[in-house]
């Protein structure tokens, strides 16, 4: 392709994605990352135009404007990545790379040092790409396939930027301050077109993949407390009961004592606050692979895979004690909520889930009959013939 065709193709792609992302920001929530992607592509259109007409721009403007716009565009890319990754972020951070280059470019112009502008601009550009890669490899994107394409796209550009920094430091030096205005224009425009295509496609796919992931996660969670719901709990329990492994597990079922009194005395909003605080306290005590679920109302269950009987009993009693010590802002200082717990321990082999749940439920009610705020083990269970 000739340079004009490559230039036109880049402009067209950038404009299409800028308009598409802006349109999505008006339809989809959250919309911050869509607006940031739209701004990134729109600013890169301006940068590309400035690079194309760099030779007719006043010398000072040629030192400053094209590279500053390019870095601003990639600053918006970084901002969007950090928004999606739920990392600490400020909109002013998107402007910081361009602002840094304005200082470098101004100094380079005053010193008539094109190498300084070239190396400085490419160094900031490379750092921006690496920072974006770091954002896209954060834990919030684990399990998302689309992020791989974005990481590869920015990795490619980081490599190009690094090579250009090296070229500026050890080579004969650039003819001017531009990042693409050299004898490799065709290659740079081809690279830019590949990058714009990859980031446009994979950004869209990533955003919708995250939405699908949130919906899947929401389907597993209790909307008030964030604990797993009954459906997820039963699925996890079924997996344990049908596992070929002989490892033992614990199943705790606990019910908050006299919780109706909380709702009747302090109001249902206070009752909700109490549930959330109790769930937060319990979750902090559990392992990553444990399953803590709200079965309904004030009834909860905890699955403890691969645990001994002694440790399962310790966990149950520790949770009971912690719940009984929680203080609530809406109640008097001496007010406490307690929990009665039933517990099963074994490998669950050949047991029906309904029989197991009934046995644990019966042990919970024995705890209530024994004065509440205690833990009772279920009796030995055998498979139903």
C-alpha positions in Angstrom: 0.0 0.0 0.0 1.1 3.5 -0.7 1.5 6.0 2.2 -1.7 7.9 1.4 -3.7 4.7 1.5 -2.2 3.7 4.8 -2.7 7.1 6.2 -6.4 7.2 5.1 -7.0 3.7 6.4 -5.6 4.6 9.9 -7.7 7.8 10.0 -10.9 5.9 9.0 -10.3 3.1 11.5 -9.7 5.6 14.3 -12.8 7.6 13.4 -15.0 4.5 13.2 -13.9 3.3 16.6 -14.1 6.8 18.2 -17.7 7.2 17.0 -18.6 3.6 18.0 -17.1 3.9 21.5 -18.9 7.2 22.0 -22.2 5.8 20.9 -21.7 2.8 23.3 -21.0 5.3 26.1 -24.5 6.6 25.7 -26.1 3.2 25.8 -24.1 1.1 28.2 -23.3 1.5 31.9 -20.7 1.9 33.3 -19.6 4.2 30.5 -16.4 5.8 31.7 -14.1 3.4 29.8 -16.2 3.8 26.6 -15.8 7.6 26.7 -12.1 7.2 27.4 -11.6 4.9 24.5 -13.6 7.3 22.3 -11.4 10.2 23.5 -8.2 8.1 22.8 -9.2 7.4 19.2 -10.4 11.0 18.6 -7.1 12.5 19.9 -5.1 10.0 17.9 -6.9 11.2 14.8 -5.6 14.7 15.5 -2.1 13.4 16.3 -2.0 11.6 13.0 -3.1 14.7 11.1 -0.4 16.8 12.8 2.3 14.2 12.0 1.1 14.3 8.3 1.5 18.1 8.1 4.4 18.3 10.5 6.6 19.8 7.7 4.4 22.8 7.3 3.9 23.5 11.0 5.9 26.2 12.8 9.0 24.6 14.2 8.0 25.0 17.9 4.5 23.5 17.2 6.2 20.6 15.3 8.3 19.9 18.4 5.3 20.0 20.7 1.9 19.3 19.3 2.1 15.9 17.4 3.8 14.0 20.1 1.8 15.6 22.9 -1.4 14.6 21.2 -0.1 11.1 20.6 0.8 10.7 24.3 -2.6 12.2 25.3 -4.3 9.6 23.2 -2.4 6.8 24.9 -3.0 8.4 28.3 -6.7 7.9 27.7 -6.0 4.3 26.8 -4.2 3.8 30.1 -7.0 5.6 31.9 -9.6 3.2 30.4 -7.5 0.2 31.3 -7.2 1.3 34.9 -10.9 2.1 35.2 -11.7 -1.4 34.0 -9.1 -2.9 36.3 -10.6 -1.0 39.2 -7.2 0.5 40.0 -6.7 3.9 41.7 -7.2 6.5 38.9 -7.7 10.1 38.2 -8.7 11.8 35.0 -5.7 14.1 35.4 -3.4 11.1 35.1 -4.5 10.7 31.4 -3.0 14.2 30.7 0.2 13.6 32.7 2.3 12.0 29.9 1.4 14.7 27.5 2.2 17.4 30.1 5.6 15.7 30.7 6.4 15.8 27.0 5.4 19.4 26.8 8.3 20.2 29.2 10.7 17.8 27.4 9.7 19.2 23.9 10.1 22.8 25.1 13.5 22.2 26.4 14.5 20.3 23.2 13.3 23.3 21.1 15.2 25.8 23.2 18.4 23.6 22.9 17.7 22.8 19.2 18.1 19.2 20.2 15.9 16.9 18.1 17.4 13.8 19.8 16.1 14.9 23.2 12.6 15.4 21.9 12.7 12.0 20.0 14.2 10.0 22.9 12.1 11.7 25.5 8.8 11.3 23.6 9.5 7.7 22.8 10.6 6.9 26.4 7.3 8.3 27.8 5.4 6.4 25.1 7.1 3.2 26.1 6.4 3.7 29.8 2.8 4.4 28.9 2.5 1.1 27.0 4.1 -0.9 29.8 1.8 0.8 32.4 -1.2 -0.2 30.2 0.0 -3.8 30.0 0.4 -3.9 33.8 -3.2 -2.7 34.1 -4.5 -5.3 31.7 -2.7 -8.1 33.5 -4.2 -7.2 36.9 -6.3 -9.8 38.8 -9.6 -8.2 37.7 -9.0 -9.5 34.1 -8.2 -13.1 35.1 -10.2 -15.6 33.1 -11.0 -13.1 30.3 -9.7 -14.1 26.9 -10.0 -10.8 25.1 -7.4 -9.1 27.4 -4.7 -11.3 25.7 -5.2 -9.4 22.4 -4.9 -6.0 24.2 -1.8 -7.1 26.1 -0.1 -8.3 22.9 -1.0 -5.0 21.1 0.5 -2.8 23.7 3.5 -5.2 24.1 4.2 -4.8 20.4 4.1 -1.0 20.7 6.2 -1.0 23.9 8.8 -3.0 21.9 8.7 -0.5 19.0 9.0 2.4 21.5 11.9 0.8 23.2 13.7 0.2 19.9 13.2 3.9 19.0 14.7 5.0 22.3 17.7 2.8 21.6 17.9 4.2 18.1 17.9 7.7 19.4 20.5 7.1 22.0 23.1 5.1 19.9 22.2 5.9 16.3 23.0 8.9 14.2 20.0 10.7 15.7 16.6 11.6 14.1 16.1 14.4 11.6 13.3 15.9 13.7 11.3 15.4 16.8 8.5 13.3 15.3 7.8 9.7 16.4 6.8 8.5 12.9 8.3 11.1 10.6 11.3 9.2 9.3 12.2 6.8 6.5 10.1 4.1 8.0 6.8 5.9 7.6 5.2 2.9 5.7 6.1 0.4 8.4 4.9 2.7 11.2 1.6 3.3 9.5 1.1 -0.4 8.9 2.0 -1.0 12.6 -0.5 1.7 13.6 -3.2 0.2 11.5 -2.7 -3.2 13.1 -2.7 -1.7 16.6 -5.9 0.3 16.0 -7.6 -2.8 14.6 -6.5 -5.0 17.5 -7.4 -2.5 20.3 -10.7 -1.6 18.7 -11.9 -5.1 18.3 -10.5 -6.5 21.6 -11.5 -3.5 23.7 -15.1 -4.0 22.6 -14.9 -7.8 23.2 -13.3 -7.2 26.6 -16.0 -4.8 27.8 -18.8 -7.2 26.9 -16.9 -10.2 28.3 -16.6 -8.3 31.6 -20.4 -7.6 31.6 -21.1 -11.3 31.0 -18.7 -12.2 33.8 -20.5 -9.8 36.2 -23.8 -11.3 35.3 -22.5 -14.8 35.9 -21.1 -13.7 39.2 -24.3 -11.9 40.2 -26.3 -15.1 39.5 -24.2 -16.9 42.1 -24.5 -14.2 44.8 -27.0 -13.0 47.4 -27.7 -9.4 46.3 -27.8 -8.0 49.8 -24.8 -9.5 51.5 -22.6 -10.6 48.6 -22.4 -14.2 50.1 -23.1 -17.0 47.7 -26.7 -17.9 47.2 -28.5 -21.2 47.7 -28.1 -22.3 44.1 -24.3 -21.9 44.2 -24.1 -23.6 47.6 -26.1 -26.6 46.5 -23.9 -26.9 43.3 -20.7 -26.9 45.4 -22.2 -29.4 47.8 -23.2 -31.7 45.0 -19.6 -31.5 43.6 -18.3 -32.6 47.0 -20.8 -35.4 47.4 -20.0 -36.8 44.0 -16.3 -36.3 44.1 -14.2 -39.5 43.8 -11.8 -38.1 46.4 -12.0 -39.6 49.9 -11.1 -36.3 51.5 -13.4 -35.2 54.3 -15.3 -31.9 54.4 -17.3 -29.9 56.9 -20.8 -28.4 56.5 -21.9 -25.7 58.9 -25.5 -24.5 59.0 -26.1 -21.6 61.3 -29.1 -19.5 62.1 -29.1 -16.1 63.8 -31.0 -16.3 67.1 -34.1 -14.2 67.6 -33.3 -12.1 64.5 -37.0 -11.2 64.1 -36.4 -9.1 67.3 -33.8 -7.0 65.4 -36.2 -6.2 62.5 -39.2 -5.5 64.8 -37.2 -3.3 67.3 -34.7 -1.5 65.1 -36.3 -1.8 61.6 -35.6 -3.8 58.5 -32.9 -1.5 57.3 -31.0 -2.1 60.5 -31.6 -5.8 60.1 -30.0 -5.6 56.6 -27.1 -3.7 58.0 -26.6 -6.4 60.7 -26.7 -9.2 58.0 -24.1 -7.4 55.9 -21.8 -6.8 58.9 -22.1 -10.5 60.0 -21.3 -11.7 56.5 -18.3 -9.5 56.2 -17.0 -10.8 59.6 -17.5 -14.4 58.7 -16.0 -14.1 55.2 -12.8 -12.6 56.6 -12.3 -15.9 58.6 -12.7 -18.4 55.7 -10.3 -19.8 53.2 -10.4 -19.0 49.5 -12.0 -22.4 48.6 -14.6 -22.3 51.3 -18.2 -21.6 50.2 -20.2 -19.2 52.5 -23.8 -18.9 51.4 -26.9 -17.2 52.6 -29.7 -19.8 52.3 -32.4 -17.3 53.0 -33.5 -14.8 55.7 -31.0 -15.2 58.6 -29.9 -18.7 57.7 -26.4 -19.3 56.4 -24.2 -22.3 55.5 -20.5 -22.8 55.1 -18.8 -25.6 53.1 -15.3 -26.4 54.3 -13.6 -28.7 51.8 -10.6 -30.9 52.8 -10.7 -30.3 56.6 -10.4 -32.5 59.7 -13.3 -32.9 62.2 -11.3 -31.1 64.8 -10.6 -28.1 62.6 -14.1 -28.0 61.3 -15.3 -27.8 65.0 -12.8 -25.0 65.7 -14.0 -23.0 62.7 -17.6 -23.4 63.7 -16.9 -22.3 67.3 -14.7 -19.4 66.2 -17.4 -18.1 63.9 -20.0 -18.4 66.7 -17.8 -16.4 69.1 -17.0 -13.7 66.5 -20.7 -13.2 65.7 -21.6 -12.9 69.4 -19.0 -10.1 69.8 -20.1 -7.9 66.9 -21.3 -4.4 67.9 -23.9 -2.6 65.8 -24.2 1.1 65.4 -28.0 1.0 65.5 -28.3 -0.8 68.8 -27.2 -0.2 72.5 -23.6 -1.0 73.3 -24.5 -4.2 75.2 -26.7 -5.6 72.4 -25.5 -8.7 70.7 -26.6 -11.2 68.1 -25.8 -14.9 68.5 -25.9 -17.9 66.2 -26.9 -21.5 66.7 -25.0 -24.0 64.5 -25.4 -27.5 63.2 -22.3 -29.3 61.7 -21.6 -32.3 59.6 -18.2 -33.8 59.0 -17.3 -36.7 56.7 -16.6 -37.6 53.1 -20.3 -37.6 52.1 -19.8 -40.7 50.0 -23.1 -42.1 48.6 -25.2 -39.6 50.8 -28.1 -37.8 49.2 -27.9 -34.1 49.5 -31.4 -33.9 50.9 -30.5 -36.3 53.7 -27.4 -34.5 54.6 -29.1 -31.1 54.7 -31.9 -32.5 56.8 -29.4 -34.0 59.3 -27.5 -30.7 59.6 -30.7 -28.8 60.0 -31.8 -31.1 62.8 -28.5 -30.6 64.6 -29.0 -26.8 64.2 -32.3 -27.0 66.0 -30.8 -29.2 68.7 -28.4 -26.2 69.3 -31.4 -24.0 69.6 -33.1 -26.4 72.1 -29.9 -26.6 74.1 -30.0 -22.8 74.8 -28.8 -21.3 71.5 -25.4 -19.8 70.7 -23.7 -23.2 70.5 -22.5 -25.8 68.0 -24.0 -29.3 67.7 -22.6 -32.1 65.5 -25.0 -34.2 63.3 -25.1 -37.9 64.1 -23.5 -40.6 62.0 -25.1 -40.7 58.5 -25.5 -43.7 56.2 -26.6 -43.8 52.6 -30.3 -44.4 52.0 -30.7 -47.9 50.3 
